[in-house]
Amino acid sequence: MPASQTKRTIMIAALAILATALLLAVLLHAAPAAQAAAQTAAQTTTQTATSMERWLHVSVTCKDEDGERVKVNVPISLARVVLNSIQKGDLNHGVVHINNAHVDDIDLRAILKAVKTSQDGEYVTVEGRDSNVQVRKQGGMLLIHVTDKSGKHIHLHRDKPAVEENVDIRVPLEVADALFSGAADELNVTAALDVLSRHDQLELVSVHDSENTVRIWMDTKTTQD
């Protein structure tokens, strides 16, 4: 693969990770406000409307003796309303302003458009001493798998052997496309949420290591099993 093509492919992988991280970070940041708004809202919704609502779920399970588990459930529509009400720093009513829409003279929007129309396949495979990275496109999704073999995440149980950390990220290309649908120096998070909410069920992120299991997904259920 030519060096320029490799560089562009790696940029797409970075874009996918950025899009996922941004969406999840903003939603999780909005979770407390969303909960407060839900408790004080006077309006009611029908059972039909409730059943069609999309919810973002985050589950963190510790693998120690206590087996502590943290659950976060955020309705996407409510997160959208909260986002649109925030005007702080670079976040302005659901739009994040960025300084570098072009990286080293590479137009990320143009690359994303090209990837959407390209055929499915494995784009990047990096095998290193400490980690392996695989990026592939399949059925309108960008799939990223990272295996961390360094053992650096082991810090509480140093007497135990290092265990691989596995991270899987699934990014709908249409969501990333919506994220970059605004001006050249903007990320339209609200538009990305709108596209994300069209999916009935979607696995976004899963992380498995020796200490925790993390899962982030979306469906129409209001609670977790």
C-alpha positions in Angstrom: 0.0 0.0 0.0 1.5 3.5 -0.9 2.6 5.6 2.0 0.0 8.3 1.1 -2.8 5.8 1.1 -1.7 4.3 4.4 -1.6 7.7 5.9 -5.1 8.5 4.8 -6.4 5.1 6.0 -4.9 5.7 9.4 -6.5 9.1 9.5 -9.9 7.4 8.9 -9.3 5.1 11.8 -8.4 8.1 14.0 -11.5 9.9 12.8 -13.7 6.9 13.7 -12.2 6.8 17.2 -12.6 10.6 17.6 -16.3 10.5 16.5 -17.1 7.7 18.9 -15.2 9.2 21.8 -16.8 12.6 21.2 -20.3 11.3 21.1 -19.9 9.1 24.2 -18.1 11.8 26.2 -20.8 14.4 25.4 -23.6 12.1 26.2 -22.1 10.9 29.5 -21.3 14.5 30.4 -25.0 15.3 29.8 -26.3 12.3 31.8 -26.6 14.1 35.2 -28.5 17.0 33.6 -30.6 14.7 31.6 -31.6 12.8 34.8 -32.5 16.0 36.6 -34.6 17.2 33.6 -36.4 13.8 33.5 -37.3 14.1 37.2 -38.7 17.7 36.9 -40.4 17.4 33.5 -44.1 17.9 33.7 -44.9 16.5 30.3 -46.0 12.9 29.8 -45.4 10.5 26.9 -47.5 7.7 25.5 -46.5 4.1 25.8 -46.0 4.0 22.0 -43.6 7.0 22.1 -41.7 5.4 25.0 -41.3 2.1 23.3 -39.7 3.9 20.2 -37.3 5.9 22.3 -33.6 5.1 21.8 -31.5 4.8 24.9 -27.7 4.9 25.3 -26.5 2.4 27.9 -23.1 2.2 29.7 -22.2 -0.8 31.9 -19.0 -1.1 33.8 -18.4 -4.3 35.7 -15.4 -4.8 38.1 -13.9 -8.2 38.2 -12.7 -8.0 41.8 -14.3 -9.7 44.8 -16.9 -7.1 45.3 -18.1 -7.3 41.6 -19.2 -3.7 41.7 -21.3 -2.6 38.6 -22.1 0.8 37.4 -25.0 1.4 35.0 -25.9 4.6 33.1 -29.0 4.9 31.0 -29.6 8.0 28.9 -32.4 8.6 26.5 -30.9 10.0 23.3 -33.7 12.5 22.7 -33.2 14.0 26.2 -29.5 14.1 25.7 -30.1 16.0 22.5 -32.3 18.6 24.3 -29.6 19.0 27.0 -26.9 19.4 24.4 -28.8 22.1 22.5 -29.1 24.1 25.8 -25.4 24.1 26.5 -23.3 27.1 25.4 -19.9 26.7 27.1 -16.4 26.8 25.6 -16.2 25.1 22.2 -19.6 23.5 22.7 -22.3 25.8 21.3 -25.9 24.4 21.2 -24.9 20.9 20.0 -22.1 22.0 17.7 -18.4 21.7 18.7 -16.0 24.1 17.1 -12.6 22.7 16.1 -9.4 24.3 14.9 -8.1 21.7 12.4 -10.7 20.4 10.0 -7.8 19.6 7.7 -4.8 17.7 9.1 -1.6 18.0 7.2 -3.6 19.2 4.2 -5.8 16.1 4.3 -9.5 16.8 3.9 -11.2 14.4 6.3 -14.6 15.1 4.9 -13.5 14.1 1.4 -11.8 11.0 2.7 -14.9 10.0 4.7 -17.0 10.4 1.5 -14.6 8.2 -0.4 -14.6 5.5 2.3 -18.4 5.4 2.3 -18.5 4.5 -1.4 -15.6 2.0 -1.3 -16.0 -1.7 -1.0 -15.9 -3.7 2.3 -12.5 -4.9 3.4 -9.7 -4.8 5.9 -8.0 -1.4 5.6 -5.3 -1.4 8.3 -3.6 -4.1 10.3 -0.8 -3.1 12.6 1.0 -5.8 14.6 3.4 -4.5 17.3 5.1 -5.7 20.4 2.7 -4.0 22.7 -0.5 -3.8 20.6 -2.3 -4.9 17.5 -4.8 -2.7 15.6 -7.2 -3.8 12.9 -9.5 -1.5 11.0 -12.0 -2.7 8.5 -15.2 -1.6 6.8 -18.2 -3.9 6.7 -21.8 -3.2 5.8 -21.7 0.6 6.3 -19.8 0.2 9.6 -16.2 1.0 10.4 -15.0 -1.7 12.8 -11.9 -1.1 15.0 -10.3 -3.8 17.1 -7.4 -3.0 19.4 -5.5 -5.6 21.5 -3.2 -4.1 24.1 -0.5 -6.6 25.1 1.6 -4.2 27.2 -0.1 -4.9 30.5 0.1 -1.2 31.4 -3.5 -1.2 32.6 -2.6 -3.6 35.4 -2.0 -1.4 38.4 -4.0 -2.7 41.3 -2.9 -6.4 41.1 0.8 -6.3 40.3 1.2 -9.8 41.6 -0.9 -11.1 38.7 0.4 -11.8 35.2 -0.4 -9.2 32.6 -3.6 -9.8 30.7 -4.5 -8.5 27.2 -6.9 -5.7 27.0 -9.3 -5.9 24.0 -11.2 -2.9 22.7 -13.8 -3.1 20.0 -15.4 0.0 18.4 -18.2 0.1 15.9 -18.9 3.4 14.1 -21.7 3.8 11.6 -20.2 5.7 8.7 -23.4 7.7 8.3 -23.0 8.9 11.9 -19.4 10.1 11.2 -20.7 11.7 8.1 -23.4 13.6 10.0 -20.8 14.7 12.6 -18.9 16.5 9.8 -22.0 17.9 8.0 -21.6 21.4 9.3 -19.0 24.1 8.5 -15.4 23.2 8.0 -14.5 24.1 11.6 -17.4 22.4 13.3 -18.5 19.0 14.5 -22.3 18.7 14.5 -23.0 16.4 17.5 -26.7 17.0 17.3 -26.9 15.8 13.7 -24.8 12.8 14.6 -27.2 11.9 17.5 -30.2 12.2 15.1 -28.6 9.7 12.7 -27.6 7.4 15.6 -31.1 7.4 16.9 -32.4 5.8 13.6 -30.8 2.5 14.7 -33.0 0.2 16.8 -30.0 -1.6 18.3 -26.3 -1.0 18.0 -23.2 -2.1 19.9 -20.8 0.8 20.0 -17.9 0.0 22.4 -16.7 -3.0 24.4 -13.6 -3.2 26.5 -12.3 -6.3 28.3 -9.3 -6.4 30.6 -8.2 -8.1 33.8 -10.0 -5.6 36.0 -13.1 -4.3 34.2 -15.6 -5.1 31.5 -17.1 -2.1 29.8 -19.9 -2.1 27.3 -21.6 0.8 25.6 -24.6 0.2 23.4 -27.9 1.6 22.2 -31.4 0.1 22.0 -35.1 0.8 22.8 -35.0 -0.5 26.4 -35.1 1.9 29.3 -33.2 -0.4 31.6 -30.4 -2.9 31.5 -30.7 -6.6 32.1 
